[in-house]
Amino acid sequence: MNKVSGFKRGDIVINDSKFFSKNEIKYMVSGDSISKGVIYDEQRRKYVVLENNYVSLLQQKLKGAVHNTARFGNTLMKGLTNLKRDVEKDKPHIVLIEYGGNDCDFNWNEIAEHPEAEHHPKTDFPLFEKMLTEAIQFVKSQNIVPVLMSLPPLNADNYFKWVSRNDPEAEKNIMKWLGSVTKIYWWQERYNSTILKVSEMTKTKMIDVRGAFLEHPDYTKFLCSDGIHPNEDGHRIICNKVLEFVRNNYGFLLREGGGLALE
């Protein structure tokens, strides 16, 4: 294990504030459109990148530099190659890993056209677990601290309307294949449970983003109309949960006045 001025890299023990007073800590965020800050703009009727997304809010609260490598449409299969490359290039101290929302998704247009056919998610369930474990093992092998993030809950009703484009024929065909709208929530929950499982199996810390949303009786008001992307208030919830994690584990990494993004 590498040891620099009492700072142990890769073992979840980051407790040498003297080291960080002389050396700038580097964070990396690896994920999909949620971490990229993508929201659906209702007025412009298109996806845009939110200026005050949770990563940019964190940059204002944390000491050091936050490098956001998240990409719109990223699955873990796409992201893992980039994650390895970016980690080897930048050598961050901490990597936030946020995947699953695209991995559990289906090609809904194909389902609408061929509801009788067999359809698979973008990343099959066992492969998602295998690749997430591989990502964790790789980051740790570089003496870097990985931190997993759970998935924000989705609004199944709104998401169903979104993927069927409010087309009655598409709705009928998708429902024929799906069986029930609630199955959308259940399916995403399976992938979220895998993140928890990998966290426990690899002894990797996890930020419970999902739990932060579900603390609110109507968490759906923190999601865009597509039912899956957090809106601006949703990004504040994510930021606050990450800040809570940092405060509880590495409080000296917070800037002065590094309080909540949403009081």
C-alpha positions in Angstrom: 0.0 0.0 0.0 1.4 3.4 -0.9 1.8 5.8 2.0 2.5 9.5 1.5 2.9 11.7 4.6 0.6 9.5 6.5 -2.0 9.4 3.7 -3.1 5.9 2.8 -4.5 5.8 -0.8 -7.1 3.2 -1.6 -8.1 1.9 1.8 -11.0 4.4 2.5 -8.8 6.0 5.1 -8.3 9.6 4.1 -7.5 11.3 7.4 -4.4 13.4 7.0 -5.5 17.0 6.8 -1.8 18.1 6.9 -1.2 16.3 3.6 -4.1 18.1 1.9 -3.0 21.5 3.2 0.1 21.0 1.0 -1.3 18.9 -1.8 -4.6 19.5 -3.7 -7.0 16.6 -3.6 -8.5 15.5 -6.9 -12.0 14.0 -7.3 -13.4 12.3 -10.3 -17.0 11.7 -11.1 -17.7 8.8 -13.5 -21.3 8.3 -14.6 -24.1 9.0 -17.0 -26.4 11.9 -17.8 -27.4 12.4 -14.2 -23.9 13.2 -13.2 -23.4 15.1 -16.4 -26.2 17.4 -15.1 -28.7 16.7 -17.9 -32.2 17.8 -17.3 -35.3 18.2 -19.5 -36.0 21.9 -20.2 -39.8 22.1 -20.3 -39.9 25.5 -22.1 -37.3 24.6 -24.7 -38.6 21.0 -24.9 -35.2 19.5 -25.1 -32.4 18.1 -22.9 -29.9 20.7 -21.6 -27.0 20.7 -19.1 -28.0 22.3 -15.8 -25.5 24.9 -14.8 -26.1 24.3 -11.1 -25.9 20.5 -11.3 -24.8 18.5 -8.3 -21.2 18.2 -9.5 -20.8 21.9 -10.1 -22.4 22.6 -6.7 -19.9 20.2 -5.0 -17.0 22.0 -6.7 -18.1 25.1 -4.8 -18.2 23.2 -1.5 -15.1 20.9 -1.6 -11.4 21.7 -1.4 -9.6 20.6 -4.5 -10.6 20.0 -8.1 -13.6 18.0 -9.3 -13.2 16.4 -12.7 -16.5 15.4 -14.2 -16.1 12.7 -16.8 -19.8 11.7 -17.0 -21.4 11.4 -20.4 -25.0 11.5 -21.6 -26.1 8.0 -22.5 -23.3 6.2 -20.7 -23.8 2.6 -19.7 -21.3 0.9 -17.5 -20.0 -1.0 -20.5 -19.2 2.3 -22.3 -18.1 4.0 -19.1 -15.7 1.4 -17.8 -13.1 1.8 -20.6 -13.2 5.6 -20.2 -13.1 5.2 -16.4 -9.8 3.2 -16.6 -8.3 5.6 -19.0 -9.3 8.7 -17.1 -8.1 7.3 -13.7 -4.7 6.3 -15.2 -4.3 9.7 -16.7 -5.5 12.0 -13.9 -4.7 9.9 -10.8 -7.5 11.3 -8.6 -7.7 10.5 -4.9 -11.4 9.8 -4.8 -13.7 8.5 -7.6 -17.5 8.8 -7.4 -19.1 6.0 -9.5 -22.7 6.6 -10.7 -24.2 4.1 -13.2 -27.3 2.0 -13.7 -30.0 4.3 -15.1 -29.1 3.5 -18.7 -27.9 0.0 -18.0 -31.3 -1.2 -16.9 -33.1 0.6 -19.7 -34.6 -1.0 -22.8 -35.0 -0.1 -26.5 -38.7 1.0 -26.1 -39.2 1.7 -29.7 -38.3 -1.9 -30.6 -40.7 -3.1 -27.8 -43.5 -0.9 -29.2 -43.0 -2.4 -32.7 -42.4 -6.0 -31.6 -44.1 -6.6 -28.2 -44.1 -10.4 -28.8 -40.3 -10.6 -29.2 -37.7 -11.1 -26.5 -36.0 -7.9 -25.4 -33.0 -7.3 -23.2 -31.8 -4.3 -21.2 -28.7 -2.4 -22.4 -26.6 -4.1 -19.8 -27.8 -7.6 -18.7 -28.3 -7.9 -15.0 -25.4 -10.4 -14.2 -23.0 -8.4 -16.5 -23.8 -5.2 -14.6 -22.8 -6.7 -11.3 -19.6 -8.2 -12.9 -18.5 -4.9 -14.5 -19.3 -2.8 -11.4 -17.2 -5.1 -9.3 -14.4 -4.8 -12.0 -14.6 -1.0 -11.8 -14.2 -1.0 -8.1 -11.4 -3.5 -8.2 -9.6 -1.5 -10.8 -9.9 1.8 -8.9 -8.6 0.2 -5.7 -5.7 -1.4 -7.6 -4.6 2.1 -8.5 -4.6 3.0 -4.8 -7.5 5.3 -5.3 -10.7 5.5 -3.2 -13.9 4.5 -5.0 -17.3 5.6 -3.7 -20.5 4.2 -5.2 -23.8 6.1 -5.6 -27.2 4.5 -5.5 -29.8 5.4 -8.2 -32.4 8.1 -7.7 -35.9 6.5 -7.8 -37.9 7.0 -11.0 -41.5 8.0 -11.6 -42.8 4.9 -13.4 -46.0 6.5 -14.7 -44.2 9.5 -16.2 -41.5 7.4 -17.6 -44.0 5.1 -19.2 -45.7 8.0 -20.9 -42.3 9.3 -22.0 -41.0 6.2 -23.6 -44.4 5.5 -25.3 -44.4 9.2 -26.6 -48.0 9.4 -25.5 -48.9 7.3 -28.5 -51.9 5.1 -27.7 -50.7 2.3 -30.0 -47.2 2.3 -28.5 -48.7 2.4 -25.0 -50.8 -0.6 -25.7 -47.9 -2.6 -27.2 -45.4 -1.7 -24.5 -48.0 -2.6 -21.8 -48.6 -5.9 -23.6 -44.9 -6.7 -23.1 -44.4 -5.0 -19.8 -47.5 -6.3 -18.0 -47.6 -3.4 -15.5 -46.2 0.1 -15.2 -45.0 -0.7 -11.7 -42.6 -3.3 -13.2 -40.5 -0.3 -14.5 -39.8 0.7 -10.9 -39.2 -2.9 -9.8 -36.7 -3.5 -12.6 -34.7 -0.3 -11.8 -34.8 -1.3 -8.1 -33.1 -4.6 -9.0 -30.1 -2.7 -10.5 -30.0 -0.4 -7.5 -30.0 -3.5 -5.2 -27.0 -4.7 -7.2 -25.1 -1.5 -6.4 -25.8 -2.1 -2.7 -24.7 -5.7 -3.0 -21.4 -4.8 -4.7 -20.8 -2.1 -2.1 -21.1 -4.7 0.7 -19.2 -7.4 -1.2 -16.2 -5.2 -2.0 -16.4 -3.3 1.3 -16.8 0.0 -0.7 -18.5 3.0 0.7 -21.8 4.1 -0.9 -23.8 7.3 -0.9 -27.5 6.5 -0.6 -28.9 9.0 -3.1 -32.1 6.9 -3.5 -32.8 7.1 0.3 -32.3 10.9 0.2 -35.1 11.1 -2.4 -37.4 8.7 -0.7 -37.3 10.7 2.6 -39.7 13.0 0.8 -43.4 11.8 0.7 -43.6 13.0 -2.9 -40.1 12.5 -4.3 -41.5 12.8 -7.9 -41.5 16.6 -7.6 -37.7 16.4 -7.7 -37.8 14.7 -11.2 -38.2 16.1 -14.7 -41.3 15.3 -16.7 -39.5 12.3 -18.3 -39.7 10.6 -14.9 -36.1 9.7 -14.6 -33.8 12.7 -14.6 -33.5 14.8 -11.4 -34.5 18.4 -11.8 -32.6 21.3 -10.3 -34.0 20.7 -6.8 -33.2 17.0 -7.3 -29.6 17.9 -8.0 -29.5 19.9 -4.7 -30.7 16.7 -2.9 -27.9 14.7 -4.5 -25.3 17.4 -3.6 -26.5 17.5 0.0 -26.3 13.8 0.3 -22.7 13.8 -1.0 -21.8 16.7 1.3 -23.3 14.7 4.2 -21.1 11.8 3.3 -18.0 14.0 3.1 -18.8 15.7 6.4 -19.2 12.3 8.2 -16.1 10.8 6.7 -13.7 13.4 5.6 -14.9 16.7 7.1 -11.6 18.5 6.6 -12.1 18.3 2.8 -15.0 20.8 3.0 -14.4 24.4 2.3 -15.2 27.0 4.9 -18.9 27.5 4.9 -19.3 24.2 3.0 -22.9 23.8 4.2 -25.9 22.4 2.4 -26.8 23.4 -1.1 -30.4 23.5 -0.1 -31.3 24.5 3.5 
